[in-house]
């Protein structure tokens, strides 16, 4: 608990699924959570649930595809809480359909949410982390960023492979800001973690469109609860400052992919 208590965590996509589970798990361990989501009413419900249990939480509306909104959100959270210790990128979408069903609108939405949204959040929070010399960036990826889900998942997998690179990119950016010296990076207190889940019962599987939706539902019959991934996020955050958990892969025992 000592590694979590009183830390301020901003959770993008915190109104449901893994984000909601992470907010509740962190708050139960003493963290102060900022729950940001495009679905403000649902974010309010999650915040109220935490408050009713004696935790500290506030809800914030945000469209993570709008970098100005994300920047303003980070500033708002810092004004409200007086600090920001962790950025947790949980927002995302999963469209699964063969490329031959060409749907460029879904492709754009996938990149805007899964990649650009995380970039805008890092751009808004990393300068603060550097200034205060502490911070933790946690990105939620997918096992589809380890192995291409095919057929039907080429675009989704591309976004998740990009997110894996993005997690490392935050390290590379920090390395450049610290004069490009690996030793200096190792001596900085800013941490970066990538949580890579398999099938998780978040409800996202029911939003998948296209001809592969039935196959996705079959895979998700073995899905693990969002709380399992939330515990992995908490584990990464609660480590002492000199321990950086760079990646955790967590999936159902029965999942082959």
C-alpha positions as a printed Julia matrix, in Angstrom:
257×3 Matrix{Float64}:
   0.0     0.0     0.0
   2.89    2.38    0.66
   3.57    2.58   -3.06
   0.0     3.57   -3.9
  -1.35    5.63   -1.02
  -2.0     9.29   -1.88
  -0.69    8.95   -5.43
  -2.75   10.83   -8.01
  -3.64    8.68  -11.0
  -5.33    9.97  -14.16
  -7.16    7.17  -15.94
  -8.22    7.79  -19.53
 -11.13    5.55  -20.44
 -11.95    5.22  -16.76
 -15.72    4.96  -17.09
 -15.82    1.27  -17.92
 -13.95   -1.97  -18.43
 -10.32   -2.09  -17.36
 -10.23    1.66  -16.65
 -13.11    1.47  -14.2
 -11.67   -1.64  -12.52
  -8.26    0.04  -12.22
  -9.77    3.19  -10.72
 -11.6     1.19   -8.07
  -8.62   -1.03   -7.24
  -6.22    1.9    -6.94
  -8.68    3.95   -4.87
  -9.21    1.01   -2.52
  -5.46    1.05   -1.88
  -5.4     4.76   -1.11
  -4.76    6.41   -4.46
  -6.59    9.54   -5.55
  -8.09    8.87   -8.97
  -9.16   11.15  -11.81
 -11.61    9.29  -14.02
 -11.65   10.76  -17.53
 -13.92    9.52  -20.28
 -16.04   10.74  -23.18
 -18.97    9.15  -21.31
 -19.21   11.65  -18.45
 -22.4    10.21  -16.87
 -20.78    6.77  -16.55
 -17.57    8.33  -15.23
 -19.67   10.08  -12.57
 -21.15    6.73  -11.56
 -17.71    5.16  -11.12
 -16.47    8.17   -9.13
 -19.54    8.09   -6.89
 -19.06    4.36   -6.28
 -15.5     5.03   -5.12
 -16.55    7.97   -2.97
 -19.27    5.9    -1.3
 -16.58    3.42   -0.26
 -14.49    6.17    1.3
 -12.13    6.69   -1.63
 -11.06    9.87   -3.4
 -12.24   10.22   -6.99
 -13.44   12.84   -9.46
 -14.9    12.48  -12.95
 -13.82   14.5   -15.97
 -15.17   14.63  -19.52
 -12.65   14.27  -22.34
 -12.4    13.3   -25.98
  -8.91   11.83  -26.17
  -8.75   12.38  -29.93
  -8.67   16.12  -29.2
  -5.17   16.99  -28.01
  -6.25   20.39  -26.67
  -8.88   18.73  -24.5
  -6.33   16.24  -23.18
  -3.87   19.01  -22.34
  -6.6    20.98  -20.55
  -7.63   17.81  -18.7
  -4.13   17.26  -17.29
  -3.98   20.89  -16.17
  -7.42   20.55  -14.55
  -6.43   17.41  -12.66
  -3.25   19.06  -11.37
  -5.25   22.09  -10.18
  -7.76   19.87   -8.4
  -5.33   17.45   -6.77
  -2.15   19.5    -6.63
  -0.18   16.74   -8.36
  -0.14   14.0   -10.96
   1.83   10.82  -10.31
   0.55    8.36  -12.91
  -1.02    8.46  -16.35
  -2.97    5.33  -17.27
  -4.06    5.05  -20.91
  -7.02    2.65  -20.95
  -9.16    4.26  -23.65
  -9.43    2.41  -26.93
 -11.58    0.6   -29.43
 -11.53   -2.76  -31.19
 -13.0    -3.09  -34.68
 -12.43   -6.49  -36.27
 -13.27   -7.06  -39.92
 -11.31   -8.3   -42.96
  -9.44   -5.59  -44.85
 -11.45   -6.59  -47.93
 -14.55   -5.1   -46.26
 -12.79   -1.75  -46.53
 -14.05    0.61  -43.84
 -11.72    3.6   -43.68
 -13.84    5.31  -41.04
 -13.16    2.45  -38.62
  -9.46    2.52  -39.53
  -9.24    6.23  -38.74
 -11.13    5.82  -35.47
  -8.82    2.98  -34.44
  -5.67    5.04  -35.0
  -7.17    8.19  -33.48
  -8.22    6.42  -30.27
  -5.63    3.68  -29.8
  -2.54    5.56  -30.91
  -3.05    9.31  -31.12
  -5.06    9.44  -27.89
  -2.19    7.87  -25.97
   0.28   10.22  -27.67
  -1.73   13.3   -26.71
  -1.86   12.12  -23.1
   1.89   11.56  -22.99
   2.51   14.96  -24.58
   0.36   16.6   -21.91
   1.82   14.79  -18.9
   5.5    14.11  -19.71
   6.66   17.75  -19.31
   5.1    17.78  -15.83
   6.73   14.46  -14.93
  10.11   15.78  -16.07
   9.67   18.99  -14.13
   8.69   17.26  -10.89
  11.15   14.38  -11.48
   8.61   11.67  -10.85
   5.81   10.02  -12.78
   4.59    6.77  -14.26
   3.18    6.26  -17.76
   1.1     3.09  -18.09
  -0.21    2.12  -21.53
  -2.79   -0.61  -22.11
  -2.01   -2.61  -25.24
  -3.23   -6.06  -26.3
  -1.85   -9.48  -27.16
  -2.82   -8.41  -30.68
   0.25   -6.19  -30.38
   2.34   -9.33  -29.93
   0.82  -11.4   -32.73
  -1.33  -10.17  -35.6
  -4.94  -11.28  -35.19
  -5.86  -12.57  -38.62
  -8.06  -12.6   -40.52
  -9.95   -9.49  -39.52
  -7.59   -7.83  -37.07
  -4.91   -6.24  -39.24
  -5.81   -2.63  -38.4
  -6.47   -3.34  -34.72
  -3.18   -5.23  -34.43
  -1.36   -2.41  -36.21
  -2.63    0.05  -33.61
  -1.51   -2.23  -30.78
   1.92   -2.84  -32.3
   2.19    0.95  -32.52
   1.25    1.24  -28.85
   4.05   -1.17  -27.92
   6.42    1.07  -29.84
   4.84    4.1   -28.18
   5.58    2.74  -24.74
   9.22    2.46  -25.76
   8.98    5.83  -27.52
   8.18    7.49  -24.22
  11.45    6.03  -22.98
  13.3     7.25  -26.08
  11.83   10.74  -25.66
  12.91   10.76  -22.04
  16.35    9.51  -23.1
  16.68   12.44  -25.52
  15.54   14.93  -22.9
  18.17   13.49  -20.55
  20.88   14.13  -23.18
  20.5    10.74  -24.8
  22.5     8.9   -22.18
  21.2     5.49  -21.16
  22.75    5.77  -17.7
  21.01    9.07  -17.11
  17.71    7.53  -18.15
  18.29    4.68  -15.72
  18.85    7.21  -12.96
  15.67    9.17  -13.61
  12.62    8.36  -11.49
  10.1     8.42  -14.34
   8.76    4.96  -15.14
   7.0     3.46  -18.14
   4.91    0.29  -18.18
   3.03   -1.6   -20.87
   0.16   -3.83  -19.78
  -0.72   -6.35  -22.51
  -4.01   -8.17  -21.9
  -5.59  -10.97  -23.84
  -9.36  -11.5   -23.89
 -10.87   -9.42  -21.09
 -14.57   -9.19  -20.37
 -14.98   -5.42  -20.72
 -17.98   -5.42  -23.04
 -15.82   -4.25  -25.94
 -16.29   -7.62  -27.63
 -19.96   -6.76  -28.14
 -19.05   -3.52  -29.94
 -16.97   -5.29  -32.57
 -18.51   -4.88  -36.01
 -18.0    -6.68  -39.27
 -18.23  -10.26  -40.37
 -15.78  -11.48  -37.72
 -17.91  -10.45  -34.74
 -19.17  -14.0   -34.14
 -15.62  -15.35  -34.07
 -14.63  -12.68  -31.56
 -17.5   -13.63  -29.27
 -16.36  -17.25  -29.4
 -12.83  -16.27  -28.34
 -14.2   -14.13  -25.5
 -16.06  -17.05  -23.93
 -12.86  -17.63  -21.94
 -12.33  -13.95  -21.12
 -10.89  -12.98  -17.76
 -12.47  -10.2   -15.65
 -11.26   -6.61  -15.92
 -10.27   -6.77  -12.26
  -7.47   -9.2   -13.14
  -5.86   -6.59  -15.4
  -6.49   -3.87  -12.82
  -4.41   -5.84  -10.32
  -1.56   -5.93  -12.83
  -1.72   -2.14  -13.16
  -1.69   -1.79   -9.39
   1.28   -4.17   -9.17
   3.3    -2.01  -11.57
   2.42    1.17   -9.69
   3.06   -0.1    -6.18
   6.69   -1.02   -6.79
   9.32    1.09   -5.04
  10.74    4.02   -7.05
  13.83    2.07   -8.1
  11.78   -0.73   -9.69
  10.33   -0.21  -13.17
   7.99   -2.96  -14.39
   8.26   -2.46  -18.14
   5.77   -5.02  -19.43
   3.17   -7.46  -18.16
   1.32   -9.88  -20.45
  -1.89  -11.21  -18.89
  -4.47  -13.41  -20.62
  -6.83  -16.32  -20.03
  -5.15  -19.65  -19.4
  -7.26  -21.13  -22.21
  -6.41  -18.44  -24.78
  -4.22  -19.75  -27.59
  -3.54  -16.4   -29.29
